[in-house]
Amino acid sequence: MKKTVCLTISSLLTAAIFTGCTKKTKAEYEVYSYTSAETVNSVSIDVHDREVEVSPSEDGKVHIDGFESSKERYDISVSDGGALTMTIAESKEWSDYIGVKSHSDVRRITLKVPSEDLEMLSISTTNENNTLAQLNVGSAALGSNGGDILFEKLNAESSVALNAKNGSIVGTIVGGYDDYSVSCSIKKGKSNLPEKNENGAKKLTVSVNNGDIDVDFVENNE
């Protein structure tokens, strides 16, 4: 009797797994596109299982493109002070978490932000990379749990905070080494940054667990 019950449970779990796999197809997602109507001076994105690609906006507005499904929708709001926040609103059942990942295209968010007037850029994701093209911001905070943080010529006015777990941080920051007060923490990886450097007026905080740190300082015209 016990053997029959175990076999039945095993069969149900197997069926659920394959059902989950068939549900997570690109065809069940729809294109999502957002353009800010209000003036935006800060952007905060907190998502999971999404690759985030950031580049400068050509018209001074915030543009967000991606894919949604009936069970995963983006929730975007802009405060009276111009702070834009974005999260994922879910209505999933337990069986929706079983099976393979969704198609790579639907797990990607492309974000375009004003390159000159953005006071704060904060992006947090899981299981995917954060990738930034050359940007000018007041301050930046980038995090990924299960992915890399990759950036090129990040130009910050006051501070940069980078945090990765099970991923690496690789990129270039505009300015000189002495422009920044550096605080660096790393576990199970290699780093080209010192643990401490308190000479600069700007702040650079870097933390990695199970990954490497490779951050260089460059001139803006390099």
Secondary structure by P-SEA (a helix, b strand, c coil): caaaaaaaaaaaaaaaaaaaaaacccccbbbbbbbbcccccbbbbbbccbbbbbbbbcccbbbbbbcccccbbbbbbbcccbbbbbbbbbbccccccccccccccccbbbbbcccccccbbbbbbccbbbbbccccccbbbbbbccbbbbbcccccccbbbbbbccbbbbbcccccccccbbbbbbcccccccccccccccbbbbbbbccbbbbbbbbcccc
